[in-house]
Amino acid sequence: MITAECINCDVCEPVCPNQAIAMGREFYEIDPAKCTECVGHFDEPQCVSLCPVECIPVNPAHVETPEQLLAKYHELTQA
């Protein structure tokens, strides 16, 4: 999730391989149905590693195991 500390710097949205990040009413938001925490794409979440204000913690309402994230990655990338 992205917290209210977000400064709308536009760094996170273009680096998300699943297009899970979009502008919300006041700041960027992450769609948990699309977010795999970059599992399947990168070794670490790109939005978290690039965020200059560290406002992207794991959402306690959407904690997923690496196996669940990988399964979601496979579902999202099926053609």
N, C-alpha and C positions, 0 to 999 in steps of 0.2 A: 504494500500500500504506500501511497505517497501522503505525507502529513502536511499540515497547514504551514509548515516551515518552508515549503516549496517556494522558490523565487521565480518560477516560470522561465528558467534559463534556456529551455528548449534543447537540452543536451540528451535527456533520456528518451524522448519519443522517437527520434530517428534511429537509435541504436537497438531498439527492441526488435528481435527477429520474428516475433509473433504478432506484431502490431497490436499489442495488448495495452499500450499507453496512448491516451488521447487527452485533449484539453477538456477539463470539467468546467463547472460554473466559475470556480475561482482559481484553481490550479490543476495540474495534471492529475489524472487518475489511472489506475491499473485495473483492467478487466480480469478478474481472477479466473474466468473460464478460458482465457487465452494465455495467461502467464504460466510459463514452465520454469521460471527462475533461470532461464537460458539453458536448462538441461536439454541435451541433444544438440545444442548449438555451440556453447562456450563452457569453459570450466567454472565461470562465476557469472552472476547476474551483471550484465553490462550496465544497466541503469544504476545499480548500486555502486559499481566501481567508478563510474564517471560523475556521479552527483557531487557538486561542489559544496552542498550544505548538509549532506548526509541525512536526508529526509525520507529515505525509503527503507523502513524496517520490514521484517516479515509480518504479515497481517495475522494476528492471533486467531482470527476467525477463519483463516484459510491455510492452516499449516498442513503441508503435504510431504510425504516421504519422497526420497529420490525415485523410488519405483513408481509412485503415483505420478510424479512429474514427467518421468520418461514415458509412461503410458499416455499421458495427455499430449506430449510431444508427438508421439506416433499417430494419435488420432487427428491432430491438427495438420500434420504433414502428409497424410494419405492423399493420393491424387486419384 
